[in-house]
Amino acid sequence: MAFTNRGITKRAIVTPDKHFPLHDKKAIRVVCKAIEMVKPDAYIDLGDTGEWELFSRHHWKNKEKPPLEVLIPMLKKEIKVVNKGMDIIDKSLDKVNCKERYFIQGNHELWLDEFVDKHPYLPEFMTENALKIKERGYEYWEYISDNKLKIGKLNFTHGDYVPIHHAKKHLAAYKENIMYGHTHDLQRFTETGLGGTQSAWSMGCLKDMKSSKNKWLRGNLHNWNHAFAIVDWFKNGDFKVEVVEIINGRTSLWGQFIDGSK
């Protein structure tokens, strides 16, 4: 590792909710270019990688749900599209030989798995199987679990709470440093006590934020942000978080301009 002698033991790129195929193409290109520039040791996907709208608790609220023989072809089509989205990012990870990869199940992936739970003869459609998680080299972390991915002194989860001050709520709930997605906006809350300083980071999203792609908002304004994180760990488990915000498909990183439109 090129920077070990400077006291950095690991560097990771962390990405939040992409919601393939409703992703923001420019933002995803920015992430891929950043991966190839940063050359991280690890990559962490915070979940809601797919939209999985067919299995949303809200999608069929005022509609009649179609029979399985109609749903299955639709599901296969969406699985193919989500895999293509993951392929885009994996291609950049492969280029820089980033082999340490983590996939944290989001609540949208949970919708898919709950559908399979009701139809246990369709195990190939479980998230872990449908997205070829093991074949891709990812370590899989379930959404509903007492265990959270923890590297050094920083925990990772998809996210659980959505009040206005959700970063404060996550820190109060976990009582340790925590990074999450789910809410689609950027927040940080820090608290210092006798035991030291702890923080919670909400990492935004990489989803297309246009109203036409988010009809469930009914045209209401939102405070979402496109972003990802670079995390450096030191020898004692301490770490530093760099939040990289993406503005209209563009960002700057370490003095370099990154344009996602090209």
Summary of the structure (lengths in Angstrom):
residues: 262
radius of gyration: 18.4
end to end distance: 30.1
largest distance: 61.1
contacts: 815
relative contact order: 0.20
helix: 31%
strand: 30%
